[in-house]
Amino acid sequence: MDPSVARIVQAYLRSAAATPLPVSFPPTEIGLMTRDEFINFRNPGDKHHPSEAYQTDLKMMNVKFNPVGDIDHKVHAWRVPGDLSGMLITRDADDVVAVLHDGTLYHDPRWRPDKVLGYRDHRGQWTDIAVTKVQPVKYITDYVGLVNRVAERNRKDFPHLIQNTIVKGEPLQVRAEKPPATNAGITMVILNTKGEIIAMASDEWGATLFSVVKEYRGLGLGQVLGRFWYDQNPSYRSGGFTPAGERNAIKLWEERVREFLTRGWYSELIRAGKIAKNRVDEILADLSGPRPKTDDTPRPAPPTEKDLRFLIEPDQYFVVYDARALEGPDTDYPDENYIHAHGFFRSSDQVGMYLFRIDYDRPFQKLATTIALQMARDMGEPLYVGKGYTDIVEWENIPGVERDGDYITLTRDVLPIDSMSRLERLKRKPVDRYGQRHNLLLEAANMKWS
């Protein structure tokens, strides 16, 4: 590792004070339950549903129209609630055949509209549809967005941003219909880059209902949403598990148990006589995979010099910032002078992994580039640096980097990315319970170099 980079990172890791043990844990604390106890707590009636239960897709989750009448016994007219500027026309309720927008009727060529178009409402009254132009189109579903305006509606219905995140290279937003409140059952959603709802958590008669659209299944969105939902609604139970829902619940339990281990809380509880060692062993018995090392060693006080932080989401992005960026109201953007570097990964079928953006204050060039290269190494992929796609990567002054054609690879581990990322989260959490500062740091980094 470059000596200057090593000194910065080592000082950062040494500066961490041991994470203090919370004064007390609520009865719903899942880190103090065995896996079976947690499953029984979440699903006390031992209810199970087949995999096809609660099936939904992008269309079902996002196309919100109300019926206004029938054009004939098979063809129906629909409008977005409160919107008189457009109309959707379907055959047999769900097969879109035409879209009316600003007087133009776009239609599937397999369906030909009458010269005089209209519909009969539920009272039997006939209403003409004002059409100034008729235009056949190849793919009628491409025109639904003209009248549906998914993104605008979804952001209006869910105005509270909880966190920006990236899954498999796609930036996503976790949003809620209201600000967080404990056990209020406030509906949460995940939106994709088109503003479409791709996952939802909601209150179903006092129980929790998770829904992930079929186009986005298998990406762990249920676990992402579950983490936020149960942080705000710790007393909520499930209305019954599907197989995938139960797997997600177990992942949430394992994540919390691993957090207890890495923060050294089990050791502190044992020393304080608040839990027996054999009880901890019982909790850990069902933990899958390798156990993280318990880090409960007392550490020296933080140094007085500038305290760097490393906001790192493995496989996705990083931000290098000064701790002073967290000062002030949690609704204000941090001073850009406290943001020192930013990197954002993407992937394509054509070239694989590449840095879509990497920016930094000049003194942080080596540090930022080394972080990016180590992240790529941790992903097990070479980094594309050829023409197109990628931002410019100044890798030539980084020791241990080899180039093969349009790809570069860091040949040895030089940075403990996981430890750096975990420590940043632990230091930020006391002032950022709901991730608002996390979002502002990302947005400030984007704006500084935009």
WONOR-V953022 format. One record per pair of residues at least 4 apart in sequence whose C-alpha atoms are under 7 Angstrom apart, sorted by the first residue. I is the first residue (numbers start at 1). J is the second residue. If there is no record, write none. Layout:
BEGIN
<<I & J> <I & J>>
END
This chain:
BEGIN
<<1 & 5> <1 & 6> <1 & 399> <1 & 414> <2 & 6> <2 & 399> <3 & 7> <4 & 8> <5 & 9> <5 & 366> <5 & 367> <6 & 10> <7 & 11> <8 & 12> <9 & 13> <10 & 14> <11 & 15> <12 & 308> <15 & 300> <15 & 301> <15 & 302> <15 & 303> <16 & 299> <16 & 302> <17 & 299> <17 & 300> <17 & 301> <18 & 296> <18 & 297> <18 & 298> <18 & 299> <19 & 263> <21 & 265> <25 & 29> <28 & 234> <28 & 235> <30 & 38> <30 & 253> <31 & 253> <31 & 256> <31 & 257> <31 & 260> <33 & 37> <33 & 38> <33 & 283> <34 & 38> <34 & 282> <34 & 283> <35 & 39> <35 & 253> <35 & 286> <36 & 40> <37 & 41> <38 & 42> <39 & 43> <40 & 44> <40 & 46> <42 & 237> <42 & 238> <43 & 47> <43 & 237> <43 & 238> <43 & 239> <43 & 240> <46 & 240> <47 & 240> <47 & 241> <48 & 240> <48 & 241> <48 & 242> <49 & 53> <49 & 240> <49 & 241> <49 & 242> <50 & 242> <51 & 242> <51 & 243> <54 & 211> <56 & 60> <56 & 61> <56 & 213> <56 & 214> <57 & 61> <57 & 213> <57 & 214> <57 & 215> <58 & 62> <58 & 198> <58 & 213> <59 & 63> <61 & 197> <62 & 150> <62 & 196> <62 & 197> <63 & 148> <64 & 80> <65 & 78> <65 & 79> <65 & 80> <65 & 81> <66 & 78> <66 & 79> <66 & 80> <66 & 81> <67 & 77> <67 & 78> <67 & 79> <68 & 77> <68 & 78> <68 & 79> <68 & 121> <69 & 76> <69 & 77> <69 & 119> <69 & 120> <69 & 121> <69 & 122> <70 & 75> <70 & 76> <70 & 77> <70 & 119> <70 & 120> <70 & 121> <71 & 75> <71 & 76> <71 & 77> <71 & 118> <71 & 119> <71 & 120> <74 & 91> <74 & 92> <75 & 89> <75 & 90> <75 & 91> <75 & 92> <76 & 89> <76 & 90> <76 & 91> <76 & 93> <77 & 87> <77 & 88> <77 & 89> <77 & 90> <77 & 119> <78 & 87> <78 & 88> <78 & 89> <79 & 83> <79 & 86> <79 & 87> <79 & 88> <80 & 148> <85 & 101> <85 & 102> <86 & 100> <86 & 101> <86 & 102> <86 & 147> <87 & 99> <87 & 100> <87 & 101> <87 & 147> <88 & 98> <88 & 99> <88 & 100> <89 & 96> <89 & 97> <89 & 98> <89 & 99> <90 & 94> <90 & 95> <90 & 96> <90 & 97> <90 & 98> <91 & 95> <91 & 96> <91 & 97> <97 & 107> <97 & 108> <97 & 111> <97 & 140> <98 & 105> <98 & 106> <98 & 107> <98 & 108> <98 & 140> <99 & 105> <99 & 106> <99 & 107> <99 & 143> <99 & 144> <100 & 104> <100 & 105> <100 & 106> <101 & 105> <101 & 146> <101 & 147> <103 & 130> <103 & 131> <103 & 132> <103 & 133> <104 & 131> <104 & 132> <104 & 133> <104 & 134> <105 & 131> <105 & 133> <105 & 134> <105 & 135> <106 & 134> <106 & 135> <106 & 136> <106 & 137> <107 & 111> <107 & 135> <107 & 136> <107 & 137> <107 & 140> <108 & 136> <108 & 137> <108 & 138> <108 & 140> <109 & 136> <109 & 137> <113 & 117> <117 & 128> <117 & 129> <118 & 126> <118 & 127> <118 & 128> <118 & 129> <119 & 126> <119 & 127> <119 & 128> <120 & 124> <120 & 125> <120 & 126> <120 & 127> <121 & 125> <121 & 126> <144 & 148> <145 & 149> <145 & 150> <149 & 153> <150 & 154> <150 & 195> <150 & 196> <151 & 155> <151 & 194> <151 & 195> <151 & 196> <152 & 156> <153 & 157> <154 & 158> <154 & 195> <155 & 159> <157 & 177> <158 & 175> <158 & 176> <158 & 177> <159 & 175> <159 & 176> <159 & 177> <160 & 175> <160 & 176> <160 & 177> <160 & 178> <160 & 179> <161 & 174> <161 & 175> <161 & 176> <162 & 174> <162 & 175> <162 & 176> <162 & 434> <162 & 435> <162 & 436> <163 & 173> <163 & 174> <163 & 435> <163 & 436> <163 & 439> <164 & 172> <164 & 173> <164 & 174> <164 & 439> <165 & 171> <165 & 172> <165 & 173> <166 & 170> <166 & 171> <166 & 172> <166 & 316> <167 & 171> <169 & 316> <169 & 346> <169 & 347> <171 & 192> <171 & 193> <172 & 190> <172 & 191> <172 & 192> <172 & 193> <173 & 190> <173 & 191> <173 & 192> <174 & 189> <174 & 190> <174 & 191> <175 & 188> <175 & 189> <175 & 190> <176 & 186> <176 & 187> <176 & 188> <176 & 189> <177 & 186> <177 & 187> <177 & 188> <178 & 186> <180 & 232> <181 & 232> <182 & 232> <182 & 233> <183 & 232> <183 & 233> <183 & 234> <183 & 235> <184 & 233> <185 & 202> <185 & 203> <185 & 233> <186 & 202> <187 & 201> <187 & 202> <187 & 203> <188 & 200> <188 & 201> <188 & 202> <189 & 197> <189 & 199> <189 & 200> <189 & 201> <190 & 197> <190 & 198> <190 & 199> <190 & 200> <191 & 195> <191 & 196> <191 & 197> <191 & 198> <192 & 196> <192 & 197> <192 & 198> <198 & 212> <198 & 213> <198 & 216> <199 & 211> <199 & 212> <199 & 213> <199 & 221> <200 & 210> <200 & 211> <200 & 212> <201 & 208> <201 & 209> <201 & 210> <201 & 211> <201 & 225> <202 & 208> <202 & 209> <202 & 210> <203 & 207> <203 & 208> <203 & 209> <204 & 208> <204 & 209> <207 & 236> <207 & 237> <207 & 238> <207 & 239> <208 & 236> <208 & 237> <208 & 238> <208 & 239> <209 & 238> <209 & 239> <210 & 222> <212 & 216> <212 & 217> <212 & 222> <213 & 217> <220 & 224> <221 & 225> <222 & 226> <222 & 248> <223 & 227> <223 & 248> <223 & 252> <225 & 229> <226 & 230> <227 & 231> <227 & 252> <228 & 232> <229 & 233> <230 & 234> <241 & 245> <241 & 246> <242 & 246> <243 & 247> <244 & 248> <245 & 249> <246 & 250> <247 & 251> <248 & 252> <249 & 253> <250 & 254> <251 & 255> <252 & 256> <253 & 257> <254 & 258> <254 & 287> <255 & 259> <256 & 260> <257 & 261> <258 & 262> <258 & 292> <259 & 263> <260 & 264> <260 & 265> <260 & 266> <261 & 265> <261 & 266> <261 & 292> <261 & 293> <261 & 294> <262 & 292> <262 & 293> <262 & 294> <262 & 295> <263 & 294> <263 & 295> <263 & 296> <264 & 268> <264 & 294> <264 & 295> <264 & 296> <265 & 269> <266 & 270> <267 & 271> <268 & 272> <269 & 273> <269 & 274> <269 & 275> <270 & 274> <270 & 275> <270 & 276> <270 & 277> <275 & 279> <276 & 280> <277 & 281> <278 & 282> <279 & 283> <280 & 284> <281 & 285> <306 & 322> <307 & 322> <307 & 323> <308 & 320> <308 & 321> <308 & 322> <308 & 323> <309 & 320> <309 & 321> <309 & 322> <309 & 323> <309 & 424> <310 & 318> <310 & 319> <310 & 320> <310 & 321> <310 & 420> <310 & 421> <310 & 424> <311 & 318> <311 & 319> <311 & 320> <311 & 421> <311 & 424> <312 & 317> <312 & 318> <312 & 319> <312 & 421> <313 & 317> <313 & 318> <314 & 375> <315 & 345> <315 & 375> <315 & 379> <316 & 344> <316 & 345> <317 & 343> <317 & 344> <317 & 345> <318 & 342> <318 & 343> <318 & 344> <319 & 341> <319 & 342> <319 & 343> <320 & 339> <320 & 340> <320 & 341> <320 & 342> <321 & 325> <321 & 338> <321 & 339> <321 & 340> <322 & 338> <322 & 339> <324 & 338> <325 & 334> <325 & 335> <325 & 338> <326 & 334> <330 & 436> <330 & 437> <333 & 440> <333 & 444> <334 & 441> <334 & 444> <336 & 444> <336 & 448> <339 & 445> <340 & 360> <340 & 361> <340 & 364> <341 & 359> <341 & 360> <341 & 361> <341 & 364> <341 & 368> <342 & 358> <342 & 359> <342 & 360> <342 & 445> <343 & 355> <343 & 357> <343 & 358> <343 & 359> <343 & 372> <344 & 355> <344 & 356> <344 & 357> <344 & 358> <345 & 354> <345 & 355> <345 & 356> <346 & 353> <346 & 354> <346 & 355> <346 & 356> <347 & 352> <347 & 353> <347 & 354> <348 & 352> <348 & 353> <351 & 384> <352 & 384> <353 & 381> <353 & 383> <353 & 384> <354 & 383> <354 & 384> <354 & 385> <354 & 390> <355 & 390> <355 & 391> <356 & 389> <356 & 390> <356 & 391> <357 & 391> <358 & 391> <359 & 449> <360 & 364> <360 & 365> <360 & 368> <361 & 365> <364 & 368> <365 & 369> <366 & 370> <366 & 398> <367 & 371> <368 & 372> <369 & 373> <369 & 395> <370 & 374> <370 & 398> <371 & 375> <372 & 376> <373 & 377> <373 & 410> <374 & 378> <374 & 410> <374 & 413> <374 & 414> <374 & 415> <375 & 379> <376 & 380> <376 & 381> <376 & 382> <376 & 383> <377 & 381> <377 & 410> <382 & 407> <382 & 408> <382 & 409> <383 & 407> <383 & 408> <383 & 409> <384 & 406> <384 & 407> <384 & 408> <385 & 390> <385 & 393> <385 & 406> <385 & 407> <386 & 406> <400 & 410> <400 & 411> <400 & 412> <401 & 408> <401 & 409> <401 & 410> <401 & 411> <402 & 408> <402 & 409> <402 & 410> <402 & 411> <403 & 407> <403 & 408> <403 & 409> <404 & 408> <416 & 420> <417 & 421> <418 & 422> <419 & 423> <420 & 424> <421 & 425> <422 & 426> <423 & 427> <424 & 428> <425 & 429> <428 & 432> <429 & 433> <432 & 436> <432 & 437> <435 & 439> <436 & 440> <437 & 441> <438 & 442> <439 & 443> <440 & 444> <441 & 445> <442 & 446> <443 & 447> <444 & 448> <445 & 449> <446 & 450>>
END
